[in-house]
Amino acid sequence: MSAVSLPARLAYAMVALPLGGAAGFYSSMAVLPKLAVVQSQLTSDIDGYGVFKASVSVGAAVAFTAALYALTLPWRRHRKRSGRPTRTVIAGVLVVVASAGFAAQGHALIYDLVFAGWLTYTMAFTFVRYGVLDQARRTRPNADAS
């Protein structure tokens, strides 16, 4: 198994998922209470459980992003990568459905837009641009065969 094969990238993603989740959760637990004191107009009704729920959400977002980035390692891109239009449509449908679900929960418009922007950028940079599946090996013509 090479360092760029699909099983290796799945292993990277399995390692990145809990690490990203823990990093996002614990950093949010440290920053959100301080942010609630400074920005009291934004978080007037936040309590300990609200900070915990927000930290879990941030941890899940960071874990998802880290896993997607790990799936696309290493970031070497083939010029003629097949399936890009299909990946674009799949990512677009996923972004619209997830954004509609997030907006249906009654968040403020700015949070809806931030969520949609983050998900669009993450999907475009990882899944659409690099893909996840292994590319078939390309054979170069033999240079000394004349």
One Martini backbone bead per residue (centre of mass of N, CA, C, O) as a GRO file, in nm:
protein
  146
    1MET     BB    1   0.093   0.039   0.026
    2SER     BB    2   0.063   0.350  -0.048
    3ALA     BB    3   0.049   0.693   0.047
    4VAL     BB    4  -0.189   0.737  -0.205
    5SER     BB    5  -0.389   0.543  -0.141
    6LEU     BB    6  -0.701   0.479  -0.038
    7PRO     BB    7  -0.636   0.332   0.233
    8ALA     BB    8  -0.450   0.555   0.337
    9ARG     BB    9  -0.661   0.787   0.330
   10LEU     BB   10  -0.856   0.649   0.526
   11ALA     BB   11  -0.657   0.651   0.761
   12TYR     BB   12  -0.624   0.954   0.775
   13ALA     BB   13  -0.926   1.012   0.833
   14MET     BB   14  -0.945   0.842   1.099
   15VAL     BB   15  -0.741   1.031   1.243
   16ALA     BB   16  -0.863   1.322   1.181
   17LEU     BB   17  -1.142   1.310   1.310
   18PRO     BB   18  -1.073   1.312   1.622
   19LEU     BB   19  -0.867   1.542   1.614
   20GLY     BB   20  -1.054   1.762   1.500
   21GLY     BB   21  -1.276   1.739   1.715
   22ALA     BB   22  -1.099   1.802   1.961
   23ALA     BB   23  -0.989   2.075   1.867
   24GLY     BB   24  -1.264   2.218   1.830
   25PHE     BB   25  -1.384   2.171   2.110
   26TYR     BB   26  -1.155   2.281   2.303
   27SER     BB   27  -1.129   2.560   2.173
   28SER     BB   28  -1.425   2.644   2.223
   29MET     BB   29  -1.426   2.608   2.534
   30ALA     BB   30  -1.210   2.842   2.565
   31VAL     BB   31  -1.344   3.084   2.384
   32LEU     BB   32  -1.656   3.125   2.429
   33PRO     BB   33  -1.667   3.252   2.715
   34LYS     BB   34  -1.497   3.502   2.632
   35LEU     BB   35  -1.687   3.590   2.399
   36ALA     BB   36  -1.944   3.630   2.577
   37VAL     BB   37  -1.829   3.874   2.733
   38VAL     BB   38  -1.753   4.062   2.492
   39GLN     BB   39  -2.024   3.951   2.316
   40SER     BB   40  -2.322   3.996   2.457
   41GLN     BB   41  -2.518   4.050   2.207
   42LEU     BB   42  -2.475   3.760   2.075
   43THR     BB   43  -2.473   3.598   2.385
   44SER     BB   44  -2.720   3.638   2.603
   45ASP     BB   45  -2.832   3.309   2.625
   46ILE     BB   46  -2.571   3.184   2.725
   47ASP     BB   47  -2.459   2.885   2.862
   48GLY     BB   48  -2.311   2.600   2.942
   49TYR     BB   49  -2.479   2.429   2.737
   50GLY     BB   50  -2.440   2.621   2.496
   51VAL     BB   51  -2.134   2.589   2.481
   52PHE     BB   52  -2.136   2.285   2.436
   53LYS     BB   53  -2.304   2.279   2.174
   54ALA     BB   54  -2.113   2.465   2.013
   55SER     BB   55  -1.859   2.285   2.047
   56VAL     BB   56  -1.972   2.038   1.904
   57SER     BB   57  -2.020   2.178   1.634
   58VAL     BB   58  -1.730   2.266   1.582
   59GLY     BB   59  -1.606   1.983   1.604
   60ALA     BB   60  -1.764   1.861   1.365
   61ALA     BB   61  -1.662   2.059   1.148
   62VAL     BB   62  -1.358   2.001   1.183
   63ALA     BB   63  -1.373   1.695   1.137
   64PHE     BB   64  -1.490   1.702   0.852
   65THR     BB   65  -1.265   1.871   0.724
   66ALA     BB   66  -1.024   1.688   0.798
   67ALA     BB   67  -1.128   1.433   0.652
   68LEU     BB   68  -1.138   1.553   0.368
   69TYR     BB   69  -0.842   1.633   0.351
   70ALA     BB   70  -0.730   1.342   0.402
   71LEU     BB   71  -0.863   1.207   0.147
   72THR     BB   72  -0.679   1.414  -0.052
   73LEU     BB   73  -0.424   1.296  -0.006
   74PRO     BB   74  -0.222   1.418  -0.187
   75TRP     BB   75  -0.188   1.744  -0.352
   76ARG     BB   76  -0.213   1.593  -0.641
   77ARG     BB   77  -0.300   1.690  -0.972
   78HIS     BB   78  -0.474   1.604  -1.238
   79ARG     BB   79  -0.565   1.741  -1.532
   80LYS     BB   80  -0.747   1.473  -1.631
   81ARG     BB   81  -0.991   1.454  -1.439
   82SER     BB   82  -1.237   1.245  -1.385
   83GLY     BB   83  -1.572   1.344  -1.284
   84ARG     BB   84  -1.618   1.650  -1.214
   85PRO     BB   85  -1.918   1.707  -1.285
   86THR     BB   86  -2.031   1.500  -1.088
   87ARG     BB   87  -1.904   1.616  -0.830
   88THR     BB   88  -2.041   1.892  -0.855
   89VAL     BB   89  -2.334   1.795  -0.830
   90ILE     BB   90  -2.310   1.647  -0.562
   91ALA     BB   91  -2.209   1.892  -0.398
   92GLY     BB   92  -2.449   2.080  -0.459
   93VAL     BB   93  -2.668   1.904  -0.332
   94LEU     BB   94  -2.544   1.886  -0.051
   95VAL     BB   95  -2.539   2.190   0.010
   96VAL     BB   96  -2.842   2.248  -0.023
   97VAL     BB   97  -2.952   2.044   0.182
   98ALA     BB   98  -2.783   2.133   0.430
   99SER     BB   99  -2.869   2.434   0.423
  100ALA     BB  100  -3.173   2.386   0.452
  101GLY     BB  101  -3.154   2.234   0.722
  102PHE     BB  102  -3.017   2.466   0.877
  103ALA     BB  103  -3.238   2.686   0.820
  104ALA     BB  104  -3.480   2.520   0.955
  105GLN     BB  105  -3.368   2.576   1.260
  106GLY     BB  106  -3.359   2.908   1.297
  107HIS     BB  107  -3.135   3.071   1.209
  108ALA     BB  108  -2.952   3.309   1.128
  109LEU     BB  109  -2.856   3.431   0.828
  110ILE     BB  110  -2.548   3.444   0.880
  111TYR     BB  111  -2.520   3.142   0.957
  112ASP     BB  112  -2.623   3.028   0.693
  113LEU     BB  113  -2.401   3.159   0.514
  114VAL     BB  114  -2.155   3.042   0.656
  115PHE     BB  115  -2.224   2.746   0.619
  116ALA     BB  116  -2.245   2.746   0.309
  117GLY     BB  117  -1.959   2.853   0.255
  118TRP     BB  118  -1.798   2.635   0.399
  119LEU     BB  119  -1.914   2.389   0.244
  120THR     BB  120  -1.840   2.482  -0.039
  121TYR     BB  121  -1.535   2.508  -0.002
  122THR     BB  122  -1.476   2.223   0.099
  123MET     BB  123  -1.593   2.068  -0.144
  124ALA     BB  124  -1.426   2.210  -0.367
  125PHE     BB  125  -1.135   2.150  -0.251
  126THR     BB  126  -1.179   1.838  -0.228
  127PHE     BB  127  -1.390   1.666  -0.394
  128VAL     BB  128  -1.383   1.820  -0.668
  129ARG     BB  129  -1.076   1.868  -0.720
  130TYR     BB  130  -0.952   1.567  -0.621
  131GLY     BB  131  -1.101   1.356  -0.508
  132VAL     BB  132  -1.104   0.998  -0.395
  133LEU     BB  133  -1.033   0.819  -0.609
  134ASP     BB  134  -0.847   0.620  -0.781
  135GLN     BB  135  -0.629   0.635  -1.032
  136ALA     BB  136  -0.536   0.519  -1.304
  137ARG     BB  137  -0.268   0.402  -1.438
  138ARG     BB  138  -0.019   0.559  -1.612
  139THR     BB  139   0.132   0.512  -1.920
  140ARG     BB  140   0.433   0.549  -2.056
  141PRO     BB  141   0.604   0.577  -2.314
  142ASN     BB  142   0.861   0.436  -2.453
  143ALA     BB  143   1.158   0.598  -2.521
  144ASP     BB  144   1.341   0.350  -2.662
  145ALA     BB  145   1.108   0.296  -2.863
  146SER     BB  146   1.170   0.308  -3.234
   0.00000   0.00000   0.00000
